[in-house]
Amino acid sequence: MVRFWGVRGSLPSPGADTAVVGGNTACVEVTGGGSRVILDAGSGLRALGDELVARGEHERTTLLLSHVHWDHVMGLPFFAPLYMSGSAIQLVSGAVPGMSLHDVLARRRW
């Protein structure tokens, strides 16, 4: 199953004017065969995390970042499962020349 939690470009713009197409930035949940992969961590990640916690499905997730532009990582600080003991979140991204993903995210000014 594929569920879109965010489809906007650079800036989230939730509200009545964007309700049909969505107002959060890139975040797509893909589930199947007992696995979950989240594609990008835009602002839609906050609502997805809240729902996963409410359903008790937050313990194991793979989060794949297509790239590390702000609109694709801005939801990370608000993803509740990251702060819950017992959660195993595998965070993966494409190559960033000369830097690890950890170093790239550590340089962000949250």
N, C-alpha and C positions, 0 to 999 in steps of 0.2 A: 504494500500500500504506500502511496506517496501523498504527503500532506504538506501544503505550503503554509508556512507560518510568517513569511515575509517575502515580498517580491519587489520592493522599491529599490531605487538606485541609491545615490549617495546620502540622502537625508530622509529619515523617517517622517512620515506625514499622516499619522492616523487621524481618523475623523469621518464624519458623514460623507465628505466629498470623495474619500478614497475607499469607502466601505466595500464597493464592488470588487476592486482589484487589490485591496490590501494596502495598509499604510506603513508596515514595518519593513526594515531592510532585510536582505537575503537570509533566509533560513528555511531549509526543506528537510522534513523527516521522512526517511525511507525505512519501512519495516517489512520483514518477511522471514520465514523460516526460524523464528525465535530470535532474530537479531534486529538491532536498530542502528542506523547510521544517520547522523545529522550532517547535512551539507551546509556549511557556513554558519557563522555565529553572529548574524546581524541582530537587530533589535527584536526580531520575532523570537529569539532564543529565550527571552525572559518568560513569555507566556508558555512556551513549550516546556520549559523546566518546571514551572508551577504546576502544569497539568501532569507531568510525569510523577512529581512528588505526590500529588493528590491521588493518583492511581496506584501508587506504590511501585512504579516501574522505573525508578531513577537509579537503580544500583549499577547498571552496566550499559554503557553507551560509547559509541565511537563518534567522534566529532571531527569531520574532515573540512579543513579550511582550503578553499580554492586558491586564495591568496590573502595577504594580510593588510589590505586596505581597511581603513577605519570602519567603513560601512559593513564589512564582513567579519569584524571582531567585536564591535561595540556591545554586543549582548553578553560577552563572557563574564564581566563582573557581576551581572545580574542573574546568572544561571545557577539557581539554588542548589542543584545536585553537586556542584563543585565544592560546596561548603559542608556537605553532609558526610559524616563518617559512614564507612561501608560502601560508598559509591566508588566505582572504578570507571573513570572517564579516560578513554584513550584519545588524545588530541594529536592530530596529524595534519601536516600541510605540505604543499609543494616546496621545492627547494628555494631557499633564500640565500643567494651567493654570499659565502663568508660568514654566515651567522646561523646559529641553531634557532629553532622555533622558540625555545625558552628565552634566548637573548633578545629576539625580536619583540616578544610580548613584554619582557621586562623593561624595554625602552619606551613602551607606550605610556603616556601620561593619562592614567585613568582618572 
